[in-house]
Amino acid sequence: MSSESSPARKQEQSPQLLARITFSRHEETEYTGVGRDITDRGIVRAQEKGKTVTEEKGAPVIFGHSPKERAKGTAESIEEGSQEVAGDSEGARWMRIPGLRSTEFRDEEFYKQLTEKYGSGSSSAQEKWADAHYNDPLFYDNPEKLETNEEKRARLYREIGRLVSFLEKKDPQGEVPHLVFVSHFELLSLLLDDVFGIKTFGTTNTPTFGEHIDIDLYKPLTNGDVPIRIHYAGHEKHVLFDRKLRRLVASPA
């Protein structure tokens, strides 16, 4: 993340809150692609999350998730917990967001090779996949075989730009809307890496199953930059989203 900040970025203060976001990793899964594709324990934990985040931020008005069943199933379980606290949430909008998907493989045979190398399903296998995400060039810098980290970053920030544009048009008066998005460790860990540095958290498998990042999204400044507050695991930082570059940049002191 760039440490530079232009004079224009220093001129405005006290931006207005646009939305509160719970950006969650999917819950514990069996990777079957069937049904909700999260374990019974994962369902219960997601339901508890729904209760907690609703008490803290209000009932979600938008649920967005990657196309994977485990992400959709997690979002459905979060909604069930939210309903216990807030009652019927028929007014919530549901969005299937392709840009929140996990890593795209361009060679199925290569995917099989990696599965043989790292394993599948177990927690230890998950740790190996997450570590390879950052440290194995075969995994992160092999564009003919699979999507690179930079390509994943690009689609994450493209979705953030689209979300800001959508919220600007709605520009709700009164209560700040609460949004829930469910994705995969690849995108969430890249976001944390850009903001805090992934080594801050001691593991590349971050967030773990079901954990989330709290994001406060503010109305764009006159130069178009979007102030964002990001909180995770006791760490908090204010950054700016540059809509032209589709990148996070350092917030001025």
Contacts in CASP RR format, 6 or more apart in sequence:
PFRMAT RR
TARGET T0000
AUTHOR 0000-0000-0000
METHOD contacts of the structure
MODEL  1
MSSESSPARKQEQSPQLLARITFSRHEETEYTGVGRDITDRGIVRAQEKG
KTVTEEKGAPVIFGHSPKERAKGTAESIEEGSQEVAGDSEGARWMRIPGL
RSTEFRDEEFYKQLTEKYGSGSSSAQEKWADAHYNDPLFYDNPEKLETNE
EKRARLYREIGRLVSFLEKKDPQGEVPHLVFVSHFELLSLLLDDVFGIKT
FGTTNTPTFGEHIDIDLYKPLTNGDVPIRIHYAGHEKHVLFDRKLRRLVA
SPA
1 194 0 8 1.000
1 195 0 8 1.000
1 239 0 8 1.000
1 247 0 8 1.000
1 248 0 8 1.000
1 249 0 8 1.000
1 250 0 8 1.000
2 247 0 8 1.000
2 249 0 8 1.000
2 250 0 8 1.000
3 250 0 8 1.000
4 249 0 8 1.000
4 250 0 8 1.000
5 240 0 8 1.000
5 249 0 8 1.000
5 250 0 8 1.000
5 251 0 8 1.000
5 252 0 8 1.000
6 223 0 8 1.000
8 223 0 8 1.000
9 221 0 8 1.000
9 223 0 8 1.000
9 225 0 8 1.000
9 240 0 8 1.000
9 249 0 8 1.000
9 251 0 8 1.000
9 252 0 8 1.000
10 252 0 8 1.000
12 221 0 8 1.000
12 222 0 8 1.000
15 218 0 8 1.000
15 219 0 8 1.000
15 221 0 8 1.000
15 227 0 8 1.000
16 218 0 8 1.000
16 219 0 8 1.000
17 176 0 8 1.000
17 216 0 8 1.000
17 217 0 8 1.000
17 218 0 8 1.000
17 219 0 8 1.000
18 164 0 8 1.000
18 167 0 8 1.000
18 168 0 8 1.000
18 176 0 8 1.000
18 217 0 8 1.000
18 218 0 8 1.000
18 219 0 8 1.000
19 167 0 8 1.000
19 176 0 8 1.000
19 177 0 8 1.000
19 178 0 8 1.000
19 179 0 8 1.000
19 216 0 8 1.000
19 217 0 8 1.000
20 57 0 8 1.000
20 176 0 8 1.000
20 177 0 8 1.000
20 178 0 8 1.000
20 179 0 8 1.000
20 214 0 8 1.000
20 215 0 8 1.000
20 216 0 8 1.000
20 217 0 8 1.000
21 178 0 8 1.000
21 179 0 8 1.000
21 180 0 8 1.000
21 181 0 8 1.000
21 214 0 8 1.000
21 215 0 8 1.000
21 216 0 8 1.000
21 217 0 8 1.000
22 49 0 8 1.000
22 53 0 8 1.000
22 57 0 8 1.000
22 60 0 8 1.000
22 78 0 8 1.000
22 178 0 8 1.000
22 179 0 8 1.000
22 180 0 8 1.000
22 181 0 8 1.000
22 212 0 8 1.000
22 214 0 8 1.000
22 215 0 8 1.000
23 181 0 8 1.000
23 183 0 8 1.000
23 188 0 8 1.000
23 191 0 8 1.000
23 212 0 8 1.000
23 213 0 8 1.000
23 214 0 8 1.000
23 215 0 8 1.000
24 49 0 8 1.000
24 74 0 8 1.000
24 78 0 8 1.000
24 180 0 8 1.000
24 181 0 8 1.000
24 182 0 8 1.000
24 183 0 8 1.000
24 207 0 8 1.000
24 210 0 8 1.000
24 211 0 8 1.000
24 212 0 8 1.000
24 213 0 8 1.000
25 182 0 8 1.000
25 183 0 8 1.000
25 184 0 8 1.000
25 185 0 8 1.000
25 188 0 8 1.000
25 207 0 8 1.000
25 208 0 8 1.000
25 209 0 8 1.000
25 210 0 8 1.000
25 211 0 8 1.000
25 212 0 8 1.000
26 38 0 8 1.000
26 66 0 8 1.000
26 68 0 8 1.000
26 70 0 8 1.000
26 71 0 8 1.000
26 73 0 8 1.000
26 74 0 8 1.000
26 182 0 8 1.000
26 183 0 8 1.000
26 184 0 8 1.000
26 209 0 8 1.000
26 210 0 8 1.000
27 38 0 8 1.000
27 39 0 8 1.000
27 42 0 8 1.000
27 43 0 8 1.000
27 45 0 8 1.000
27 46 0 8 1.000
27 70 0 8 1.000
27 73 0 8 1.000
27 74 0 8 1.000
27 77 0 8 1.000
27 209 0 8 1.000
27 210 0 8 1.000
28 38 0 8 1.000
28 39 0 8 1.000
28 41 0 8 1.000
28 42 0 8 1.000
28 45 0 8 1.000
28 209 0 8 1.000
28 210 0 8 1.000
29 37 0 8 1.000
29 38 0 8 1.000
29 39 0 8 1.000
29 70 0 8 1.000
29 209 0 8 1.000
30 37 0 8 1.000
30 38 0 8 1.000
30 39 0 8 1.000
30 121 0 8 1.000
31 37 0 8 1.000
31 70 0 8 1.000
31 120 0 8 1.000
31 121 0 8 1.000
33 68 0 8 1.000
33 69 0 8 1.000
33 70 0 8 1.000
34 69 0 8 1.000
35 69 0 8 1.000
35 73 0 8 1.000
36 43 0 8 1.000
36 69 0 8 1.000
36 70 0 8 1.000
36 72 0 8 1.000
36 73 0 8 1.000
36 74 0 8 1.000
36 76 0 8 1.000
36 77 0 8 1.000
37 68 0 8 1.000
37 69 0 8 1.000
37 70 0 8 1.000
37 73 0 8 1.000
38 46 0 8 1.000
38 70 0 8 1.000
38 73 0 8 1.000
38 74 0 8 1.000
38 77 0 8 1.000
42 74 0 8 1.000
42 77 0 8 1.000
42 209 0 8 1.000
42 210 0 8 1.000
43 77 0 8 1.000
45 210 0 8 1.000
46 73 0 8 1.000
46 74 0 8 1.000
46 77 0 8 1.000
46 78 0 8 1.000
46 80 0 8 1.000
46 81 0 8 1.000
46 210 0 8 1.000
47 77 0 8 1.000
47 78 0 8 1.000
47 80 0 8 1.000
47 81 0 8 1.000
47 84 0 8 1.000
48 81 0 8 1.000
49 78 0 8 1.000
49 81 0 8 1.000
49 210 0 8 1.000
49 212 0 8 1.000
50 78 0 8 1.000
50 79 0 8 1.000
50 80 0 8 1.000
50 81 0 8 1.000
50 82 0 8 1.000
50 85 0 8 1.000
50 180 0 8 1.000
51 81 0 8 1.000
51 82 0 8 1.000
51 84 0 8 1.000
51 85 0 8 1.000
53 60 0 8 1.000
53 78 0 8 1.000
53 82 0 8 1.000
53 178 0 8 1.000
53 180 0 8 1.000
53 212 0 8 1.000
54 60 0 8 1.000
54 81 0 8 1.000
54 82 0 8 1.000
54 85 0 8 1.000
54 86 0 8 1.000
54 178 0 8 1.000
55 85 0 8 1.000
57 178 0 8 1.000
58 86 0 8 1.000
58 178 0 8 1.000
59 82 0 8 1.000
59 85 0 8 1.000
59 86 0 8 1.000
59 87 0 8 1.000
59 89 0 8 1.000
59 92 0 8 1.000
59 178 0 8 1.000
60 78 0 8 1.000
60 79 0 8 1.000
60 82 0 8 1.000
60 89 0 8 1.000
60 92 0 8 1.000
60 178 0 8 1.000
60 179 0 8 1.000
60 180 0 8 1.000
61 91 0 8 1.000
61 92 0 8 1.000
61 93 0 8 1.000
61 177 0 8 1.000
61 178 0 8 1.000
61 179 0 8 1.000
62 92 0 8 1.000
62 93 0 8 1.000
62 94 0 8 1.000
62 95 0 8 1.000
62 177 0 8 1.000
62 179 0 8 1.000
62 180 0 8 1.000
63 75 0 8 1.000
63 78 0 8 1.000
63 79 0 8 1.000
63 92 0 8 1.000
63 93 0 8 1.000
63 94 0 8 1.000
63 95 0 8 1.000
63 179 0 8 1.000
63 180 0 8 1.000
63 181 0 8 1.000
63 182 0 8 1.000
64 75 0 8 1.000
64 94 0 8 1.000
64 95 0 8 1.000
64 96 0 8 1.000
64 97 0 8 1.000
64 100 0 8 1.000
64 179 0 8 1.000
64 180 0 8 1.000
64 181 0 8 1.000
64 182 0 8 1.000
65 71 0 8 1.000
65 72 0 8 1.000
65 73 0 8 1.000
65 74 0 8 1.000
65 75 0 8 1.000
65 95 0 8 1.000
65 96 0 8 1.000
65 97 0 8 1.000
65 100 0 8 1.000
65 181 0 8 1.000
65 182 0 8 1.000
65 183 0 8 1.000
66 72 0 8 1.000
66 96 0 8 1.000
66 97 0 8 1.000
66 98 0 8 1.000
66 99 0 8 1.000
66 100 0 8 1.000
66 101 0 8 1.000
66 102 0 8 1.000
66 182 0 8 1.000
66 183 0 8 1.000
66 184 0 8 1.000
67 96 0 8 1.000
67 98 0 8 1.000
67 101 0 8 1.000
68 101 0 8 1.000
68 102 0 8 1.000
68 184 0 8 1.000
71 100 0 8 1.000
71 182 0 8 1.000
71 183 0 8 1.000
71 184 0 8 1.000
72 96 0 8 1.000
72 182 0 8 1.000
73 182 0 8 1.000
74 182 0 8 1.000
74 210 0 8 1.000
75 94 0 8 1.000
75 180 0 8 1.000
75 182 0 8 1.000
78 180 0 8 1.000
78 182 0 8 1.000
79 89 0 8 1.000
79 92 0 8 1.000
79 180 0 8 1.000
82 89 0 8 1.000
83 89 0 8 1.000
97 159 0 8 1.000
97 181 0 8 1.000
99 155 0 8 1.000
99 156 0 8 1.000
99 158 0 8 1.000
99 159 0 8 1.000
100 156 0 8 1.000
100 159 0 8 1.000
100 181 0 8 1.000
100 182 0 8 1.000
100 183 0 8 1.000
100 184 0 8 1.000
100 187 0 8 1.000
101 183 0 8 1.000
101 184 0 8 1.000
102 183 0 8 1.000
102 184 0 8 1.000
102 186 0 8 1.000
103 133 0 8 1.000
103 146 0 8 1.000
103 147 0 8 1.000
103 152 0 8 1.000
103 184 0 8 1.000
103 186 0 8 1.000
104 146 0 8 1.000
104 147 0 8 1.000
105 111 0 8 1.000
105 145 0 8 1.000
105 146 0 8 1.000
105 147 0 8 1.000
106 144 0 8 1.000
106 145 0 8 1.000
106 146 0 8 1.000
106 147 0 8 1.000
107 144 0 8 1.000
107 145 0 8 1.000
107 146 0 8 1.000
110 142 0 8 1.000
110 145 0 8 1.000
110 146 0 8 1.000
111 146 0 8 1.000
114 129 0 8 1.000
114 132 0 8 1.000
114 138 0 8 1.000
114 139 0 8 1.000
118 125 0 8 1.000
118 128 0 8 1.000
118 129 0 8 1.000
118 132 0 8 1.000
119 125 0 8 1.000
119 128 0 8 1.000
126 205 0 8 1.000
127 203 0 8 1.000
127 205 0 8 1.000
130 185 0 8 1.000
130 189 0 8 1.000
130 203 0 8 1.000
130 204 0 8 1.000
130 205 0 8 1.000
130 206 0 8 1.000
131 204 0 8 1.000
131 205 0 8 1.000
132 138 0 8 1.000
132 139 0 8 1.000
132 140 0 8 1.000
133 139 0 8 1.000
133 140 0 8 1.000
133 149 0 8 1.000
133 185 0 8 1.000
133 186 0 8 1.000
133 189 0 8 1.000
133 204 0 8 1.000
134 140 0 8 1.000
134 149 0 8 1.000
134 193 0 8 1.000
134 198 0 8 1.000
134 204 0 8 1.000
135 204 0 8 1.000
139 146 0 8 1.000
140 148 0 8 1.000
140 149 0 8 1.000
141 148 0 8 1.000
142 148 0 8 1.000
143 151 0 8 1.000
149 186 0 8 1.000
149 190 0 8 1.000
152 186 0 8 1.000
152 187 0 8 1.000
152 190 0 8 1.000
153 190 0 8 1.000
153 194 0 8 1.000
154 246 0 8 1.000
156 187 0 8 1.000
156 190 0 8 1.000
156 191 0 8 1.000
157 241 0 8 1.000
157 246 0 8 1.000
157 247 0 8 1.000
157 248 0 8 1.000
158 246 0 8 1.000
160 226 0 8 1.000
160 241 0 8 1.000
160 246 0 8 1.000
161 226 0 8 1.000
161 241 0 8 1.000
161 243 0 8 1.000
161 246 0 8 1.000
163 179 0 8 1.000
163 217 0 8 1.000
164 217 0 8 1.000
164 220 0 8 1.000
164 226 0 8 1.000
164 241 0 8 1.000
164 243 0 8 1.000
167 177 0 8 1.000
167 217 0 8 1.000
168 219 0 8 1.000
168 220 0 8 1.000
170 177 0 8 1.000
185 205 0 8 1.000
185 206 0 8 1.000
185 207 0 8 1.000
188 206 0 8 1.000
188 207 0 8 1.000
188 213 0 8 1.000
189 198 0 8 1.000
189 204 0 8 1.000
189 205 0 8 1.000
189 206 0 8 1.000
189 207 0 8 1.000
191 213 0 8 1.000
191 230 0 8 1.000
192 198 0 8 1.000
192 200 0 8 1.000
192 201 0 8 1.000
192 206 0 8 1.000
192 207 0 8 1.000
192 213 0 8 1.000
192 232 0 8 1.000
194 248 0 8 1.000
195 230 0 8 1.000
195 237 0 8 1.000
195 239 0 8 1.000
195 248 0 8 1.000
196 232 0 8 1.000
196 235 0 8 1.000
196 237 0 8 1.000
198 204 0 8 1.000
198 206 0 8 1.000
200 235 0 8 1.000
201 232 0 8 1.000
201 233 0 8 1.000
207 213 0 8 1.000
207 232 0 8 1.000
213 230 0 8 1.000
213 231 0 8 1.000
213 232 0 8 1.000
214 230 0 8 1.000
214 231 0 8 1.000
214 232 0 8 1.000
215 228 0 8 1.000
215 229 0 8 1.000
215 230 0 8 1.000
215 231 0 8 1.000
216 228 0 8 1.000
216 229 0 8 1.000
217 226 0 8 1.000
217 228 0 8 1.000
218 226 0 8 1.000
218 227 0 8 1.000
218 228 0 8 1.000
218 229 0 8 1.000
219 226 0 8 1.000
220 226 0 8 1.000
220 243 0 8 1.000
221 227 0 8 1.000
221 240 0 8 1.000
224 243 0 8 1.000
224 244 0 8 1.000
225 240 0 8 1.000
225 241 0 8 1.000
225 242 0 8 1.000
225 243 0 8 1.000
225 249 0 8 1.000
226 240 0 8 1.000
226 241 0 8 1.000
226 243 0 8 1.000
227 238 0 8 1.000
227 239 0 8 1.000
227 240 0 8 1.000
227 241 0 8 1.000
227 251 0 8 1.000
228 238 0 8 1.000
228 239 0 8 1.000
228 240 0 8 1.000
228 241 0 8 1.000
228 248 0 8 1.000
229 236 0 8 1.000
229 237 0 8 1.000
229 238 0 8 1.000
230 236 0 8 1.000
230 237 0 8 1.000
230 238 0 8 1.000
230 239 0 8 1.000
237 251 0 8 1.000
238 251 0 8 1.000
239 248 0 8 1.000
239 249 0 8 1.000
239 250 0 8 1.000
239 251 0 8 1.000
240 248 0 8 1.000
240 249 0 8 1.000
240 250 0 8 1.000
240 251 0 8 1.000
241 247 0 8 1.000
241 248 0 8 1.000
241 249 0 8 1.000
242 248 0 8 1.000
242 249 0 8 1.000
END
